């Protein structure tokens, strides 16, 4: 689905590795019957290689890394690769806060949401600091960067939802902000980019869908 952040992950990897591919988008609010033969739960993304079906965004991305090793998106050093994989696992807790904030922002005050976000963001800010590079992958984006980026692209959805920025301490995440600006210039990120207005329309449709099920 064009606007799904999880579907964007493997598209970023496909573009980073210059792998020829075709994209078939579906409407997640009105899923076609044929798609359930590809993914029984109807979830995106799914990769059809012609000989096998691979599902789940990270699994697909790791599959592409193995099948198309150049350019490498993980470090060659096994310990460094494990460190990247462990960092990717820390993205999900951040996403849980992100989505809850979007779907049910009135559960907390803006100040309380900041308290929820800060510990998760500090993990990535600290990691960039310890690596001393513009990207988690070094001088160029790697797997960590591409697995995190879809939500970097969508970060201003929180601003749109509240009508203002959350009251976070100024200059608290300067390295992540520099990372964000650098990622905006990355060709795979440009190739898969959608503006925040379009993302917000998708969020509104999702909220309406959730409300209709209550």
C-alpha positions in Angstrom: 0.0 0.0 0.0 1.5 3.3 -1.2 1.1 5.0 2.2 1.9 2.2 4.6 5.1 2.8 6.5 5.7 -1.0 6.7 5.4 -1.4 3.0 7.8 1.5 2.5 10.5 -0.4 4.3 11.2 -3.0 1.6 10.7 -0.4 -1.1 13.5 1.6 0.4 15.7 -1.5 0.3 14.7 -2.4 -3.2 15.7 1.2 -4.3 18.9 1.2 -2.3 20.0 -2.0 -4.0 18.7 -1.0 -7.5 16.7 -4.2 -7.7 14.2 -4.2 -10.6 10.7 -4.8 -9.2 7.0 -4.2 -9.8 4.7 -2.8 -7.2 1.0 -3.7 -6.8 -0.9 -1.5 -4.3 -4.1 -2.6 -2.7 -6.8 -0.7 -0.7 -6.3 -1.8 2.9 -9.9 -0.7 3.7 -11.3 -2.9 0.9 -8.8 -5.7 0.4 -9.2 -7.8 -2.8 -10.0 -11.5 -2.3 -7.0 -12.6 -4.4 -4.6 -11.0 -1.8 -5.6 -13.4 0.9 -4.1 -16.2 -1.2 -0.8 -14.3 -0.9 -1.1 -13.3 2.8 -3.8 -15.2 4.7 -4.2 -12.2 7.1 -4.3 -9.7 4.3 -1.4 -7.7 5.8 1.1 -5.7 3.7 3.8 -5.9 2.6 4.3 -9.2 0.8 7.0 -10.1 -1.7 6.3 -12.5 -4.5 9.6 -13.7 -6.0 7.9 -16.0 -8.5 9.0 -19.1 -6.6 8.1 -18.1 -3.0 6.1 -15.5 -0.9 8.0 -13.6 1.8 5.9 -11.5 4.3 6.6 -9.0 7.0 8.6 -5.8 6.3 11.8 -6.7 8.2 11.8 -10.3 7.0 11.5 -9.1 3.4 14.2 -6.5 3.9 16.6 -9.1 5.4 15.7 -11.5 2.6 16.6 -8.9 0.0 19.9 -8.2 1.9 20.8 -11.9 1.7 19.8 -12.4 -1.9 21.2 -9.1 -3.2 24.3 -8.5 -0.9 25.5 -5.4 -2.7 25.5 -2.7 -1.6 25.5 -4.2 1.9 23.1 -2.6 4.3 24.4 -4.4 7.4 28.0 -4.2 8.6 30.3 -7.1 7.6 31.4 -7.5 11.2 29.1 -10.0 12.9 29.1 -8.1 16.2 28.3 -4.8 14.5 25.5 -6.5 12.5 24.0 -7.9 15.7 24.2 -4.5 17.3 22.2 -3.1 14.3 19.7 -5.9 14.6 19.2 -5.2 18.3 18.7 -1.5 17.5 16.1 -2.3 14.9 14.2 -4.3 17.6 14.0 -1.1 19.6 12.0 0.7 16.9 8.8 -1.1 17.7 8.4 0.3 21.2 8.8 3.8 19.7 6.2 3.0 17.1 3.7 1.8 19.7 3.8 5.3 21.3 3.7 6.9 17.8 0.5 5.1 16.7 -1.2 5.4 20.1 -0.5 9.1 20.0 -2.1 9.4 16.6 -5.1 7.3 17.1 -5.9 8.3 20.7 -4.1 11.6 21.3 -6.7 12.8 23.9 -5.7 10.0 26.3 -2.8 12.2 27.5 -1.7 15.9 27.6 1.0 17.0 25.1 3.4 17.1 28.1 2.6 13.5 29.0 3.1 12.4 25.4 6.5 14.0 25.5 7.3 11.9 28.5 6.3 8.8 26.6 8.4 9.6 23.5 11.6 10.9 25.0 13.0 7.6 26.4 12.6 5.9 23.0 14.1 8.8 21.1 17.0 9.0 23.5 18.0 5.5 22.5 18.5 6.6 18.9 20.0 10.0 19.7 22.6 8.3 21.9 23.4 5.7 19.3 24.1 8.3 16.7 26.3 10.1 19.2 28.3 7.0 20.0 28.7 6.1 16.3 29.8 9.6 15.4 28.4 9.3 11.9 25.5 11.1 10.1 23.7 7.8 9.6 23.3 4.7 11.7 24.9 2.9 8.7 27.9 5.2 8.7 28.6 7.6 5.9 25.6 6.2 4.0 22.2 4.9 5.2 22.1 1.2 6.2 19.4 -1.2 7.3 18.7 0.6 10.6 18.2 3.9 8.8 15.8 2.4 6.3 13.8 0.5 8.9 13.4 3.7 11.0 12.9 6.2 8.2 9.2 5.6 7.3 8.3 7.1 10.7 10.9 9.9 10.3 9.0 10.9 7.1 5.8 10.8 9.1 7.0 12.5 12.3 5.1 15.7 11.6 1.8 13.9 11.7 2.0 14.5 15.4 2.3 18.2 14.8 -0.7 18.1 12.5 -2.7 16.0 15.0 -2.1 18.5 17.9 -2.0 21.6 15.7 1.4 22.4 17.2 4.7 20.9 18.1 4.9 18.9 21.3 6.6 20.8 24.1 10.0 19.0 24.0 13.1 20.5 25.4 14.9 22.6 22.7 17.9 21.0 21.0 17.4 17.7 22.9 17.6 15.7 19.7 20.0 17.6 17.5 21.6 14.5 16.0 18.3 12.9 15.0 17.2 16.2 13.4 20.5 16.2 11.4 19.8 12.6 10.5 16.3 13.5 9.3 17.6 16.3 7.1 20.3 14.0 5.6 17.8 11.2 5.0 15.5 13.6 3.1 18.3 13.9 0.5 18.9 10.2 0.1 17.8 8.9 -3.3 15.8 5.9 -2.1 14.0 8.1 0.4 13.2 10.6 -2.3 11.9 7.8 -4.6 9.4 6.6 -2.0 8.5 9.9 -0.5 4.9 11.2 0.1 4.2 14.6 1.6 2.7 15.0 5.1 -0.6 16.3 3.8 -1.2 13.0 2.0 -0.1 11.0 5.0 -2.6 12.9 7.2 -5.4 12.1 4.8 -4.6 8.4 5.3 -4.5 8.8 9.0 -8.0 10.4 9.0 -9.3 7.5 6.9 -7.8 5.1 9.4 -9.4 6.9 12.3 -12.8 6.9 10.6 -12.4 3.2 9.9 -11.6 2.5 13.6 -14.4 4.6 14.9 -16.9 2.8 12.6 -16.0 -0.5 14.2 -16.7 0.7 17.7 
